[in-house]
Amino acid sequence: MVISNWVSENYNHIKKKGVVLDLACGSGRHGRFLLEKGFNVVFLDRDTSQLHWVPEAFRSQVIKHDLEAGVSWDFLPCSFDAVVVTNYLYRPIFPDLLSIIDEGGVLIYETFSKGNEIYGKPNNSNYLLEPEELIDLVRPSMRLISFKEGYSNEGKESITQKLVAVKRPAKTA
């Protein structure tokens, strides 16, 4: 199981022993990596059949949920110290996604961008970010730590956007 370099280079921004959501986790490769690093991990995907390996322990949980079905999830605001997302994009969930990250919490996000069509799938514009769109999707509630956009040859050739951002404190009236 190959871990994204972006995740392995940036997980140290997450609060020690924090609670992390591995969103649209697939086989859970990043959640497994984070469990091994001492984090508490919630694995969420519409198909949990690849997650049979997840230990039944107080530090991990598997949730079957289709993010695109129009059914809201049961997470309270500020539930997570971090959310990790790779190779997934569904724009309508961003307001909810940002709300579940606690103040000072981290978003580590990596997915495909416009231009990826020349390398294959995804090639549908619904699943490809516009230039710098990932930054626009997280502002103003998050402070940018790092951002990369363009060609990537990690695993396969692609055009991606990669972001690490920290949740700003809520504004008081």
ChimeraX attribute file (.defattr): number of C-alpha atoms within 10 A of each C-alpha:
attribute: neighborCount
match mode: 1-to-1
recipient: residues
	/A:1	9
	/A:2	9
	/A:3	15
	/A:4	14
	/A:5	9
	/A:6	17
	/A:7	21
	/A:8	12
	/A:9	9
	/A:10	16
	/A:11	20
	/A:12	11
	/A:13	18
	/A:14	21
	/A:15	15
	/A:16	13
	/A:17	15
	/A:18	17
	/A:19	24
	/A:20	27
	/A:21	26
	/A:22	25
	/A:23	24
	/A:24	23
	/A:25	25
	/A:26	21
	/A:27	19
	/A:28	26
	/A:29	17
	/A:30	25
	/A:31	26
	/A:32	21
	/A:33	18
	/A:34	23
	/A:35	20
	/A:36	10
	/A:37	13
	/A:38	13
	/A:39	21
	/A:40	23
	/A:41	28
	/A:42	22
	/A:43	27
	/A:44	23
	/A:45	21
	/A:46	16
	/A:47	15
	/A:48	18
	/A:49	11
	/A:50	12
	/A:51	19
	/A:52	11
	/A:53	10
	/A:54	18
	/A:55	13
	/A:56	10
	/A:57	8
	/A:58	8
	/A:59	15
	/A:60	19
	/A:61	15
	/A:62	20
	/A:63	15
	/A:64	13
	/A:65	18
	/A:66	15
	/A:67	17
	/A:68	12
	/A:69	8
	/A:70	9
	/A:71	9
	/A:72	12
	/A:73	12
	/A:74	6
	/A:75	12
	/A:76	11
	/A:77	13
	/A:78	17
	/A:79	16
	/A:80	24
	/A:81	26
	/A:82	28
	/A:83	23
	/A:84	21
	/A:85	20
	/A:86	20
	/A:87	15
	/A:88	17
	/A:89	20
	/A:90	11
	/A:91	14
	/A:92	11
	/A:93	13
	/A:94	12
	/A:95	12
	/A:96	14
	/A:97	18
	/A:98	22
	/A:99	17
	/A:100	19
	/A:101	26
	/A:102	20
	/A:103	19
	/A:104	19
	/A:105	26
	/A:106	30
	/A:107	31
	/A:108	23
	/A:109	22
	/A:110	24
	/A:111	21
	/A:112	28
	/A:113	27
	/A:114	21
	/A:115	19
	/A:116	22
	/A:117	16
	/A:118	12
	/A:119	12
	/A:120	11
	/A:121	12
	/A:122	19
	/A:123	16
	/A:124	11
	/A:125	14
	/A:126	12
	/A:127	18
	/A:128	24
	/A:129	20
	/A:130	15
	/A:131	15
	/A:132	15
	/A:133	12
	/A:134	21
	/A:135	19
	/A:136	10
	/A:137	14
	/A:138	20
	/A:139	14
	/A:140	11
	/A:141	18
	/A:142	22
	/A:143	17
	/A:144	18
	/A:145	14
	/A:146	13
	/A:147	15
	/A:148	14
	/A:149	17
	/A:150	15
	/A:151	15
	/A:152	15
	/A:153	9
	/A:154	12
	/A:155	9
	/A:156	8
	/A:157	13
	/A:158	23
	/A:159	21
	/A:160	22
	/A:161	26
	/A:162	22
	/A:163	23
	/A:164	23
	/A:165	23
	/A:166	24
	/A:167	24
	/A:168	18
	/A:169	12
	/A:170	9
	/A:171	6
	/A:172	4
	/A:173	3
